[in-house]
Amino acid sequence: MGIQAHAVRDREAEMGTFVTTDTTIDRALPTPADAHSDAQCWTIRDMATATVLVIGATLIAGLIAVVVADPLLDAGQSFEDDATAYAITLIPSMILVEVFLLASAIWFGPRKYRLSLATLGVRPSLHASWWLPEAMAIASLALVYGYDAVMSWASVEPASTPDEVFENVGPFIVVALGAVLMAPWIEEIFFRGFLFGGLRERWGWILAAVVSGFLFATAHVDPYGMPVYFGIGILFAWAYHYTGSIRSSIIAHVIVNACTVGVALATSGSI
């Protein structure tokens, strides 16, 4: 037995895996912080390809929606004049784009490299604070309506959402489903978990937050609101970096979108 024990120790020393006591084994186990530090090993090319595919798929879906909805219109009508046709044309930009974002983030991230969804930030927070999502939502709403107040003072008015969205059940359901139920968690997975997470591994969290925030703002196709989306994108990226999870930003995103949709509905005169 003594000879065998020496042989085992010699082999372990050569492999660099020799452990002397149970205490040493415990110290070698990953800490909670280590468990949340999965490296996002997808490449910039993966992120660029995913982004281009989402844009292309959304444009194609939009063209198909127009072709499908057009026969529903009478001569001289616009899509906003027919509730069904309008709802159909809203589906690509409000619902299908979210499906494309989720699929591309998973396909070019965890699936491609055989990783868990935790690498997209889908996991418990390291620094869980009950007040953080609410504070982020309040800060985001202050940014939204503060920016609107400044722009109004400067006589710059945003392009308003057509009243037809709130006057007809079909379009409103599409907008509410996309903006309140789908966008918050899917956009956090794509822009924070996939893009910010991947860029942070290479450029550090500050530059990654700036770039992913800019892409988040650009994706909303709203020149008027780009500064607001950019600021919110950076804030949500910081939350992911701080907590190791997208949970707080998802909750804040839900609150912000629900409030903005609710205010738009209340001020549209439809209720």
VEXKOLVEX-791699 format. One record per residue (C-alpha): y negated, z negated, x negated; residue number from 1; residue in three letters. Coordinates in steps of 0.25 Angstrom, whole numbers, plus 2048, in hexadecimal, padded with zeros to 3 digits. Example, Ala and Ser with C-alpha at 12.3 -4.5 7.8 and 13.67 -1.06 7.14 Angstrom:
BEGIN
+-------+-----+------+-----+-----+
: north :  up : east :   k :   r :
+-------+-----+------+-----+-----+
:   812 : 7E1 :  7CF :   1 : Ala :
:   804 : 7E3 :  7C9 :   2 : Ser :
+-------+-----+------+-----+-----+
***
This chain:
BEGIN
+-------+-----+------+-----+-----+
: north :  up : east :   k :   r :
+-------+-----+------+-----+-----+
:   800 : 800 :  800 :   1 : Met :
:   7F6 : 7FD :  7F4 :   2 : Gly :
:   7F8 : 80B :  7EE :   3 : Ile :
:   7F6 : 812 :  7FC :   4 : Gln :
:   7EA : 80A :  7FE :   5 : Ala :
:   7E4 : 80E :  7F1 :   6 : His :
:   7E7 : 81C :  7F4 :   7 : Ala :
:   7E1 : 81C :  801 :   8 : Val :
:   7D4 : 815 :  7FB :   9 : Arg :
:   7D4 : 820 :  7F0 :  10 : Asp :
:   7D5 : 82B :  7FA :  11 : Arg :
:   7CA : 825 :  803 :  12 : Glu :
:   7C1 : 823 :  7F7 :  13 : Ala :
:   7C2 : 832 :  7F3 :  14 : Glu :
:   7BF : 836 :  801 :  15 : Met :
:   7B3 : 82D :  802 :  16 : Gly :
:   7B8 : 826 :  80E :  17 : Thr :
:   7BC : 819 :  809 :  18 : Phe :
:   7B9 : 80E :  813 :  19 : Val :
:   7BB : 7FF :  80F :  20 : Thr :
:   7B9 : 7F7 :  81B :  21 : Thr :
:   7B7 : 7F8 :  82A :  22 : Asp :
:   7A8 : 7F4 :  828 :  23 : Thr :
:   7A6 : 801 :  820 :  24 : Thr :
:   7AD : 809 :  82B :  25 : Ile :
:   7A3 : 803 :  835 :  26 : Asp :
:   797 : 806 :  82C :  27 : Arg :
:   79C : 815 :  82B :  28 : Ala :
:   79C : 817 :  83A :  29 : Leu :
:   790 : 81E :  840 :  30 : Pro :
:   785 : 816 :  845 :  31 : Thr :
:   77F : 81A :  853 :  32 : Pro :
:   774 : 821 :  84B :  33 : Ala :
:   77E : 829 :  844 :  34 : Asp :
:   785 : 82D :  850 :  35 : Ala :
:   778 : 833 :  856 :  36 : His :
:   775 : 83B :  849 :  37 : Ser :
:   77E : 847 :  84C :  38 : Asp :
:   779 : 853 :  844 :  39 : Ala :
:   774 : 85F :  84C :  40 : Gln :
:   77B : 869 :  843 :  41 : Cys :
:   777 : 875 :  84B :  42 : Trp :
:   76E : 87F :  844 :  43 : Thr :
:   760 : 884 :  846 :  44 : Ile :
:   767 : 892 :  849 :  45 : Arg :
:   76F : 88B :  854 :  46 : Asp :
:   762 : 885 :  85A :  47 : Met :
:   75B : 893 :  859 :  48 : Ala :
:   767 : 89A :  85F :  49 : Thr :
:   768 : 890 :  86B :  50 : Ala :
:   759 : 891 :  86E :  51 : Thr :
:   759 : 8A0 :  86E :  52 : Val :
:   765 : 8A1 :  877 :  53 : Leu :
:   75F : 897 :  881 :  54 : Val :
:   753 : 8A0 :  881 :  55 : Ile :
:   75B : 8AD :  883 :  56 : Gly :
:   764 : 8A7 :  88D :  57 : Ala :
:   758 : 8A2 :  895 :  58 : Thr :
:   751 : 8AF :  895 :  59 : Leu :
:   75D : 8B7 :  89A :  60 : Ile :
:   760 : 8AC :  8A5 :  61 : Ala :
:   751 : 8AE :  8A9 :  62 : Gly :
:   753 : 8BD :  8AA :  63 : Leu :
:   75F : 8BC :  8B2 :  64 : Ile :
:   759 : 8B2 :  8BC :  65 : Ala :
:   74D : 8BB :  8BE :  66 : Val :
:   757 : 8C7 :  8C1 :  67 : Val :
:   75F : 8BE :  8CB :  68 : Val :
:   752 : 8B8 :  8D2 :  69 : Ala :
:   74A : 8C5 :  8D3 :  70 : Asp :
:   752 : 8CB :  8DF :  71 : Pro :
:   74F : 8BF :  8E7 :  72 : Leu :
:   740 : 8C2 :  8E7 :  73 : Leu :
:   738 : 8CB :  8F0 :  74 : Asp :
:   72F : 8D6 :  8EB :  75 : Ala :
:   723 : 8CF :  8E5 :  76 : Gly :
:   729 : 8C1 :  8E4 :  77 : Gln :
:   729 : 8B9 :  8D7 :  78 : Ser :
:   734 : 8B0 :  8D4 :  79 : Phe :
:   72C : 8A4 :  8D8 :  80 : Glu :
:   72B : 8A9 :  8E6 :  81 : Asp :
:   73A : 8A8 :  8E9 :  82 : Asp :
:   740 : 89A :  8E7 :  83 : Ala :
:   74E : 89F :  8E4 :  84 : Thr :
:   749 : 8AA :  8DA :  85 : Ala :
:   740 : 8A0 :  8D3 :  86 : Tyr :
:   74B : 896 :  8D1 :  87 : Ala :
:   754 : 8A0 :  8CB :  88 : Ile :
:   74A : 8A4 :  8C1 :  89 : Thr :
:   748 : 896 :  8BD :  90 : Leu :
:   756 : 893 :  8BA :  91 : Ile :
:   757 : 899 :  8AC :  92 : Pro :
:   74A : 892 :  8A7 :  93 : Ser :
:   74D : 885 :  8AE :  94 : Met :
:   75C : 883 :  8AE :  95 : Ile :
:   764 : 88E :  8A6 :  96 : Leu :
:   75B : 88C :  899 :  97 : Val :
:   760 : 87D :  899 :  98 : Glu :
:   76E : 881 :  89A :  99 : Val :
:   76C : 88B :  88E : 100 : Phe :
:   765 : 880 :  886 : 101 : Leu :
:   770 : 876 :  888 : 102 : Leu :
:   77B : 880 :  885 : 103 : Ala :
:   774 : 885 :  879 : 104 : Ser :
:   772 : 877 :  873 : 105 : Ala :
:   780 : 874 :  875 : 106 : Ile :
:   786 : 881 :  870 : 107 : Trp :
:   77E : 882 :  863 : 108 : Phe :
:   77E : 873 :  861 : 109 : Gly :
:   78A : 86A :  864 : 110 : Pro :
:   794 : 874 :  868 : 111 : Arg :
:   792 : 87D :  85C : 112 : Lys :
:   793 : 872 :  852 : 113 : Tyr :
:   79D : 86A :  85A : 114 : Arg :
:   794 : 85E :  85C : 115 : Leu :
:   792 : 854 :  867 : 116 : Ser :
:   786 : 855 :  871 : 117 : Leu :
:   781 : 849 :  86A : 118 : Ala :
:   77B : 852 :  860 : 119 : Thr :
:   772 : 857 :  86B : 120 : Leu :
:   76D : 849 :  86D : 121 : Gly :
:   776 : 847 :  879 : 122 : Val :
:   779 : 838 :  876 : 123 : Arg :
:   774 : 82A :  878 : 124 : Pro :
:   766 : 827 :  871 : 125 : Ser :
:   766 : 81F :  864 : 126 : Leu :
:   759 : 818 :  868 : 127 : His :
:   75A : 817 :  877 : 128 : Ala :
:   74E : 812 :  87D : 129 : Ser :
:   74C : 812 :  88D : 130 : Trp :
:   73D : 815 :  88C : 131 : Trp :
:   73E : 821 :  882 : 132 : Leu :
:   741 : 82C :  88D : 133 : Pro :
:   736 : 826 :  896 : 134 : Glu :
:   72C : 825 :  88B : 135 : Ala :
:   72F : 834 :  887 : 136 : Met :
:   72E : 839 :  895 : 137 : Ala :
:   721 : 832 :  897 : 138 : Ile :
:   71C : 837 :  88A : 139 : Ala :
:   720 : 845 :  88D : 140 : Ser :
:   71A : 845 :  89B : 141 : Leu :
:   70D : 840 :  895 : 142 : Ala :
:   70D : 84C :  88C : 143 : Leu :
:   710 : 855 :  897 : 144 : Val :
:   705 : 850 :  8A1 : 145 : Tyr :
:   6FB : 84D :  896 : 146 : Gly :
:   6FC : 85B :  890 : 147 : Tyr :
:   6FB : 860 :  89E : 148 : Asp :
:   6EE : 858 :  8A0 : 149 : Ala :
:   6E8 : 85D :  893 : 150 : Val :
:   6EB : 86B :  896 : 151 : Met :
:   6E5 : 86A :  8A4 : 152 : Ser :
:   6D9 : 864 :  89E : 153 : Trp :
:   6D8 : 870 :  895 : 154 : Ala :
:   6DA : 879 :  8A1 : 155 : Ser :
:   6E8 : 87E :  89D : 156 : Val :
:   6F1 : 87E :  8A8 : 157 : Glu :
:   701 : 880 :  8A7 : 158 : Pro :
:   709 : 88A :  8AE : 159 : Ala :
:   70D : 883 :  8BA : 160 : Ser :
:   71B : 883 :  8C0 : 161 : Thr :
:   71C : 88C :  8CC : 162 : Pro :
:   71B : 884 :  8D9 : 163 : Asp :
:   727 : 88C :  8DE : 164 : Glu :
:   730 : 883 :  8D4 : 165 : Val :
:   72C : 877 :  8DD : 166 : Phe :
:   72B : 87E :  8EB : 167 : Glu :
:   739 : 883 :  8EB : 168 : Asn :
:   746 : 87B :  8E9 : 169 : Val :
:   74E : 885 :  8E0 : 170 : Gly :
:   743 : 887 :  8D5 : 171 : Pro :
:   741 : 878 :  8D5 : 172 : Phe :
:   74F : 874 :  8D4 : 173 : Ile :
:   750 : 87E :  8C8 : 174 : Val :
:   744 : 878 :  8C1 : 175 : Val :
:   748 : 869 :  8C4 : 176 : Ala :
:   757 : 86C :  8BF : 177 : Leu :
:   752 : 872 :  8B2 : 178 : Gly :
:   747 : 86A :  8AF : 179 : Ala :
:   74B : 85C :  8B3 : 180 : Val :
:   75B : 85C :  8B3 : 181 : Leu :
:   75E : 866 :  8A8 : 182 : Met :
:   752 : 868 :  89E : 183 : Ala :
:   751 : 859 :  899 : 184 : Pro :
:   75F : 858 :  893 : 185 : Trp :
:   762 : 866 :  890 : 186 : Ile :
:   754 : 868 :  889 : 187 : Glu :
:   756 : 85B :  881 : 188 : Glu :
:   764 : 860 :  87C : 189 : Ile :
:   75E : 86D :  878 : 190 : Phe :
:   751 : 86A :  872 : 191 : Phe :
:   753 : 85C :  86D : 192 : Arg :
:   762 : 85B :  86B : 193 : Gly :
:   764 : 869 :  866 : 194 : Phe :
:   757 : 86F :  860 : 195 : Leu :
:   750 : 862 :  85B : 196 : Phe :
:   75E : 85C :  857 : 197 : Gly :
:   761 : 868 :  84F : 198 : Gly :
:   754 : 86A :  849 : 199 : Leu :
:   752 : 85B :  845 : 200 : Arg :
:   75E : 85C :  83C : 201 : Glu :
:   757 : 866 :  834 : 202 : Arg :
:   748 : 864 :  835 : 203 : Trp :
:   746 : 855 :  839 : 204 : Gly :
:   743 : 850 :  846 : 205 : Trp :
:   734 : 852 :  846 : 206 : Ile :
:   734 : 861 :  843 : 207 : Leu :
:   741 : 863 :  84C : 208 : Ala :
:   739 : 85C :  858 : 209 : Ala :
:   72D : 865 :  856 : 210 : Val :
:   736 : 872 :  856 : 211 : Val :
:   73F : 86E :  861 : 212 : Ser :
:   733 : 869 :  869 : 213 : Gly :
:   72C : 877 :  867 : 214 : Phe :
:   739 : 87E :  86C : 215 : Leu :
:   73A : 874 :  878 : 216 : Phe :
:   72B : 877 :  87C : 217 : Ala :
:   72D : 886 :  87A : 218 : Thr :
:   73A : 886 :  883 : 219 : Ala :
:   731 : 882 :  88F : 220 : His :
:   72A : 88F :  88E : 221 : Val :
:   71D : 888 :  892 : 222 : Asp :
:   711 : 88B :  888 : 223 : Pro :
:   708 : 881 :  890 : 224 : Tyr :
:   712 : 875 :  88F : 225 : Gly :
:   717 : 878 :  880 : 226 : Met :
:   710 : 86C :  87A : 227 : Pro :
:   716 : 863 :  884 : 228 : Val :
:   724 : 868 :  882 : 229 : Tyr :
:   722 : 867 :  873 : 230 : Phe :
:   71E : 859 :  874 : 231 : Gly :
:   729 : 855 :  87D : 232 : Ile :
:   733 : 85C :  874 : 233 : Gly :
:   72F : 854 :  868 : 234 : Ile :
:   72F : 847 :  870 : 235 : Leu :
:   73D : 84A :  875 : 236 : Phe :
:   742 : 84E :  867 : 237 : Ala :
:   73C : 841 :  861 : 238 : Trp :
:   744 : 839 :  86C : 239 : Ala :
:   751 : 840 :  868 : 240 : Tyr :
:   74E : 83E :  859 : 241 : His :
:   74B : 82F :  85C : 242 : Tyr :
:   757 : 82C :  866 : 243 : Thr :
:   761 : 836 :  861 : 244 : Gly :
:   763 : 83A :  86F : 245 : Ser :
:   75D : 843 :  879 : 246 : Ile :
:   75F : 839 :  884 : 247 : Arg :
:   750 : 834 :  884 : 248 : Ser :
:   74A : 842 :  884 : 249 : Ser :
:   753 : 847 :  88F : 250 : Ile :
:   74F : 83B :  898 : 251 : Ile :
:   740 : 83D :  894 : 252 : Ala :
:   742 : 84C :  897 : 253 : His :
:   747 : 84A :  8A5 : 254 : Val :
:   73C : 841 :  8A8 : 255 : Ile :
:   731 : 84A :  8A3 : 256 : Val :
:   737 : 857 :  8AA : 257 : Asn :
:   739 : 84F :  8B7 : 258 : Ala :
:   72B : 84A :  8B7 : 259 : Cys :
:   725 : 858 :  8B4 : 260 : Thr :
:   72D : 85E :  8BF : 261 : Val :
:   72A : 853 :  8C9 : 262 : Gly :
:   71B : 854 :  8C6 : 263 : Val :
:   71C : 863 :  8C7 : 264 : Ala :
:   723 : 862 :  8D5 : 265 : Leu :
:   719 : 858 :  8DA : 266 : Ala :
:   70D : 85F :  8D6 : 267 : Thr :
:   712 : 86D :  8DB : 268 : Ser :
:   70F : 869 :  8E9 : 269 : Gly :
:   71D : 86C :  8ED : 270 : Ser :
:   720 : 85D :  8F1 : 271 : Ile :
+-------+-----+------+-----+-----+
***
